[in-house]
């Protein structure tokens, strides 16, 4: 148990009380998300931090610097723990200082929270976990307002990680109640519960962690059922990549290839890693997840650019001038997790991770800002080198945490 959480006198006595959108590229607009269904108690429960709408959350998630910024000169891409720890902390400190006053329950910040929770103690991890405890108390451990929408479930990953450090049933009660309610919903043949690929990062790890926390396999079984519904719809069995949603089936890049969005596939690849990390070794369908993870890893590795990173449109790299660092960081995280867990071959994939980490560090600015992150969207799109968003930093911190484990 982490010392900061153990010392917190309030932790044991806590009172319990959105899909990416944006301009599309060479395609028709995506289908709209599930309607907003709110629990009454979420509407009336007081919180220390305010609820935000999707638009408000997106506006708080990041920005683009309008002036030229100097790049960091104190980072080393060597895979030793001292260098990796410093690179993690430099970015984490900048992002915590910048974002703390805007914490919300949106999916954008939920990805950042997951990254903060993963930071190793050697990189001052207790500091960031303390901030996550403060955030969780402020929201009274509540999820976002929409009953069925995976984006509003993602923050539950952090609540559950804190619970697993210091179990207190009150801290996961709202998450458990929400998942119990979602599990009562009937499948809609016209629109799966997780109809867009990003959702596979947002909700499945919550259910997998909840199964571990409660010892109740029903949460893992429900996740398993819904995962393969989404996979059967969006996973390209020949391309070994996920379409963002079904509206992309007829869309093409400038070179005629299918549109496979880097961040969308990053969400899935990272989601697989996070599910596998919680799934028991003897779970009946675990081999299917491992097989899909390996298929995606092989394909994604083949698309890595000379700079170690990936472009926003995976199959038309020449049409995108800049690398996209949210997708790239999620890929680096997945590869490093795969090596550390024994799922991926170390000899084959370690060079992929080394190049990716070196590439990511080349976009860290002197103050700790991480650039080249595509703004909120639903498809490959334009951005600038100084564009920085919290979910991309969350991906970077997840990558750094696994690379730290991989380093000597």
C-alpha positions, 0 to 999 in steps of 0.5 A: 500500500502506498504510504500517502494513502495509508496516512490519509485519515479521510480515505477509509471514511469517505461518505458516498453520497464523452465520445470523441467528436470533431470534423471528419476526414473524407467520410460521412458524419459518425452516428450520434452517441447514446442519449443522455440518461442520468441517475437522479442522485447524480443530478442532486448530489453535491460535489466539490468539483462541478459537472461538465458538459461534453463541450466544456470538457473538451474545451478544458482538455488541452490547447495549442501553444501560439508561440514557438517553444524550446524543446527539452534538453534534459531528457535521455532516451536510454532505457534505464530507470533513472532516465525514464523516471525523469522523463515521466515526472517532467511531463506529469508535473507540468500536466498536473499543474496545468490541469488540476484546476479543471479536473472533471469526470470526462473521458478526456481527463479519465485517461489522464487519471489512469496515467497518473495512477500508473506512475511508479513511486521512483517518479514520485508516483505517490504525489500523483496518486494523492492528487487522484485521491483528492479528485475522487473525493471531490466527485464523491466517487461518482461516474459521469451522468450518462447511464450507458455511455462508456465515456462516462464510465472511464473515470471508474478505472481510477476509483477502482485502482484507489480501492485496490490500494485501500479497500473501502466498499463506499468508494466503489459503490457508485461504480458498482451500482452503475455497472449493475444497471448497465448489465440489465440493458438489453442488447440492441442489434442495430447499435451495440453498447460499445458502438465506437472503438474508443469505448473499448478503453473506456468501459471494459477495464472498469468491468475487469477491475470491478470483477477483481475488486469484488470477486464477482465474475459476472462483471468480466462475463458481461465485458467479454460478451460486449467486447466480442459484439463490438469486435465482430462489427469493427475489427478488420480481420484482414487488416488487424485494425479497428474501424472507428465506427461503422460509418468508416466502412466506406471511407478511404484515405487519399491513397485509397486505403481504408481509414484506420485512425491511430488514436482509435486503434491506440484506445483499443490496443491499450484497452486490451492491455488493461483488460488482460492485466486484470483477467485471470490466466484461466479465464475461458476466452483469454486466448482470444484476447491474447490472439487479437492483441498479438495480431494488432501488435504485429500490424501496428509494429509494421506501420511504425515511422522512421521517427519511431512514431505513427501518423494519424491515418495509419495506412496513409502515412505520407498524407500526414506531416506530423506524428500523432502522439496520443495514438503513438503513446498508447501503442508504446504502452501496449507493446511494453505491457506485452513484453513485460507480461510475456505476451509479446516476444522481447527480442522482436518488440523491444526495439519498437518500444525503444524507437517509440520512446525516443520519438515521444521524448523528442516532442517534450518541451522544456517546461514539460509540455508534450506536443503533437497530440491531435485534438478531440476528434473522431478521425485523422485530422490536422494539428500542430506540433505544440498541440497538447491534450490531457488524454495524450499525456495520460497515454504517455504516462501509461507508456512510461510506467510500462517502459520503466518496468522494462528498463534496467 
